[in-house]
Amino acid sequence: MNLLFMLLQEPANQGGGGNSLIWMILIFVLIWWLMMRPQQKKAKEERKFREQLRKGDRVLFSGGIYGKVSEVGDTTVDVEVSHGVILTVEKSMIQPAASESNKGAQGSGAQSDEKK
């Protein structure tokens, strides 16, 4: 708090104390733009994905379990994780499983289920 007070305080012999306040505001805006904006954009994309969930979509739980959507409710989703095993989870716990990094990990388990 002392540092903030010292930065905002005008020097006794100079009249340019407003410049430090302007610089602080500019630094805050820059930090917000570089850090907070991308995070908000990602959250918006995830929210859009959850709203567009359909039966048959491949998904990934936040705990690392892959599955296939079998039914979609308002706030929950039924996901088949194995033949005859259906879990009901909150939509907020689901991530898209179609990204390139997840395809390799998903491939071995998904192919073994399809062959049966």
N, C-alpha and C positions, 0 to 999 in steps of 0.2 A: 504494500500500500504506500509506503514511503517513496518508492521509486516512481510510482504513478504521480504522486503529489509533486515530486521534484520535476518531472517532465512537463507537467501542466503549468507549473509556476513560471511566470515571466521573470526573466532576469531583471534586476533593478536598473541597470544602465542600458539595457537594450529593449527594443520594442517588438521583437520578432518571436514572441512566445507562441503565437498561433500556428506557426509553421510546424512545431513539434506535434501539435494536435492533429494537423492535417496528415502528417506522415504516419502517425499511429492509426488513423482511420484507413489510410491507403494500405498499410500492411495488413490490417484486419481483413479488408476486402480481398486482398490478394490471397491470403491464407484460406479464406472461405472458398474462393473460386477454385483453388488448386486441390483442396482436401474434401470439402463438403459437397460440392457440386457433383463429382463423379459418384460419390456414395449415394446421393439422392437419385441419380439417373439409374444406377444399378437396382435400387429398391423399387423404382417404378417399373422396370423391365420384369423383375421377379413377380410383382403384383399382377402385371398383365398376363404373365405365364399361368399363374394360379387361376385367374379368372377364365382362361381359355382351355382348362383341362377337359379332356374328352375321354370317353371309354376307349381303351386300347393304347393310350399313350404310355410310353416307357418313362418311368420316373425314378428318382433317387431320394431316399429319406435323408434327413440331415445326419442320421446316425450311420449312413453308409450302406443301407440295404436297398437293393434294386427291386423293382416290381413293375407290374402292369396294371393300370387303372381299370377297375371293373365297374365302379359306380361312383358318381360325383354328386355330393350333396351341397348344401349352402356353405357350411363351414367345415365339413369333413369329406374324406375321400376313402373309398374302399379299394385297397390295392392287393392284388394277388401276387404274393412273393414266391410261391411254389405251387405245384399242382394241388389244388384243394385248400390251400392255406391263404385266407383272406384277412388282412389287417385293416382296421378302421383307424385313420389318423387325421389330425388337423391339417388343413391345407397349408398352414404356415410351416409345416415340417417337411414339405416336399420341394425338391429342386429338379430342374430339367436334367435328364440323363442322356440327352442327345448330343452333348458337346464332344468334340474330338478327343479330349483327354479322358472322357469316361467311356468311350466306345471300346477301347482296348480292354479295360477292366471288366466291362459288361459282357464282352463277346463270349468268353468261355462259359459263363453261367447261363446266358440266354440261349446259346446253341444247344446245350445239354437238355434244357427244358423243351425246346422245339423238337428234338429228335425222339423224345419219349412218346 
